[in-house]
Amino acid sequence: MNEAPIAHRDDRREERDAEALAGFVERFAGQLVDAGMPRMPSRVFAALLTSDAGRMTAAELAEALQASPAAISGAVRYLGHVNMVARERDPGTRRDVYLVRPDVWYEMMAGRDQTLRLWTRTLREGERLAGSGTPAADRLADAAEFFDFMRAELDAMLKRWREHREHREHREQRHGDHAV
């Protein structure tokens, strides 16, 4: 049976089914594709997420995903451009390694604030250009108001996430201090 060890926070080792994990990578990648992300970058991102080391070379990614070096190169270039993956030099070698950026999900959502702000500003301009009281201006105003609302809610959610994470990390540190 294809099994590989997995490390957990408390350093226990468990056996896992590598084939099932590969299936997960493909399922999650498919969901990212459904959300609009290109297929190969989705697969690379999912593979990096599930890597115990949290980092893989292009050759390791190509082997794990049964993909060509050119496909991996394009995927990591895309992922770097959208700030989902970082490239670092493997210490003591000339090889690059790729890793999921710390706080990637938080940063992606925080980046939406700038997009929503830009859309709101543009929609308000369109509202003005469409002429006050026209159906087009009303639609544009409603869209701008929606994005203003989303920005406020997103800011509040991100703040709650930071607080939640700090509380969790504090709890884990306390737990770790007592465990020997």
Residue, then its C-alpha position, 0 to 999 in steps of 0.5 A: m500500500n502507498e503510505a507516507p508519514i505525516a507530521h502533526r503539530d505535536d510531532r506524532r507520526e501517522e500513516r497516510d495514503a499517498e494515493a488518496l492525498a494525490g486525489f485530494v490534490e486533484r479535487f482541490a485543484g479542480q475547485l480552484v479551476d472552477a473558481g477561475m484559476p488556471r489548471m496547472p497553477s491550481r495543481v501546483f498550489a494544491a501540491l505545495l499545500t499538502s507537502d510536509a516540507g512546505r516546499m518543493t523544487a520544480a523537479e519534485l513538482a513535476e514528478a509529483l504531478q506527472a507534468s512537464p518541466a515547462a508546465i511547472s515553470g509556467a505554473v510557478r511563474y503564474l503563482g508568483h505573479v499573483n503572490m500565492v507562491a514564493r521562490e527561494r534558493d535551496p540552501g547550499t545548492r543552485r536549485d530554486v524551491y517553491l513554497v506557499r506564501p505565509d498567510v496566503w489566504y489572509e493576504m489574498m482577501a486583504g488584497r480584495d480591499q484595493t480591488l473593491r475600492l477601485w471598483t467603487r470609485t469607478l462605479r461612482e464615476g459611471e454613476r455621475l456620467a450616467g446622469s442622476g436619477t437614470p436607471a443606469a445611474d441607479r444600477l451603478a450606485d447600487a453596485a458601488e454601495f454593495f462594494d462599499f458594504m463588502r469592504a466594510e465587512l471584509d475589514a471586520m472579518l480580517k480583524r476578527w481573523r487576526e484576533h482569532r489567530e493570535h488567541r489560538e497561537h497564544r493558547e498553543q504556546r501556553h499548551g506547549d509550555h506545559a507539555v514535556 
